[in-house]
Every structure is written in structure tokens, then in C-alpha cells.
Amino acid sequence: MTTSTEDPARALLLDGFGRIPEGVEAVLDGLSTADLRWRPDAGANPVGWLLWHLARQQDAQLSAVAEQEQAWTAQGWSARFGLPYPDGSVGFGQDADEVAAFAVEDPGLLVGYAAAVHARTVRLLEGLAAQDYGRVVDERWDPPVTLGVRVFSVLADATKHLGQAEYVKGMLGRR
């Protein structure tokens, strides 16, 4: 196995994923519990839900390719959050009422969960060899999805949702 300095793809992915938990902390800085649930309108996603969803999708998708149980259940995050969603829920396809049901009293839960997911992501990436990126992990698509494409897609989703959370936080300051 090579180190991240010897594998440019790994180094880039580690850097990109490393920005996510830092960004989560920055977005949460100064927000109240009520701010975590504030929505610009009834169909919009609040900051708290966006941060939860970005960590959930990362946890679910990367745990699947690593063939391991998600941190959400394996480390007890589901019970700590106490959300009214099934354990397998990651937020995909939730309607406005389901999003509105999101409530977290402790922003530290979002920071902790993002950090736990990040730690597992780092372990996954550090265990990959260059040839692993070409392994097909999902044949439901045409063309089939490789591990490299899936990992990059997860990173892209996480950065998009982080940006959305930053935008909603900016709206909070202007309301």
C-alpha cells in the first residue's frame, strides 16, 4: 500500500473530504437550535437537515462500498439523534413534512457525526490501492459505477450540501 503522498488521487480525496467536517463546524458556529430548523420557505431545507443529510449520504454510500455497517447505527448515532426517521433514511426523497420533522437540540451531534463519518472515510481511502478505483461497485448504471467514481460523487454531494448550508446560514443573517 502506498501513502497518500505517493498516491495523488488519495491525497486529493483526503484533502477534499477533510474540508467537510471543518466546514460543518464553521456553519454551525453561532447558530442556535432554532436556527438549525429555520427554512427560507416551507419547501426549503434547513441548515441542520442539510448537514445531517450530507453526513448520512457519505456514511451510507461509503459504508456500502466498504461492505460495513454504517456509523449511523454501528456507533449509535441514530439513537443519539432520535430523529423520527427509519435507521436507513439518509434524506433522499424526503418530502417537506419529513424535512420539517428534523429536530436536533445539540448542534454538537452534527459535528460529532460528521467527524465520525470522516474518520471512517479516511480509513477507507487509506486502505485503497490505485487499482481499487477502477473496481465496479454498482452495475445498476450504464456505464457501471466504479469505486473511484462513487467516492468522487460522494465528495461532490457533500460539498454541494455544505455550500447549501452555508447559503441558508447567510440567509438567516439577512432575515
Secondary structure, DSSP 8 states (H G I E B T S, - for coil): ---TTT-HHHHHHHHHHHHHHHHHHHHHTT--HHHHH--SSTTS--HHHHHHHHHHHHHHHHHHHHTS--HHHHTSHHHHHT-SS-TT--STT--HHHHHT---S-HHHHHHHHHHHHHHHHHHHHT--GGGGGSEEETTSSS-EEHHHHHHHHHHHHHHHHHHHHHHHHHHHH-
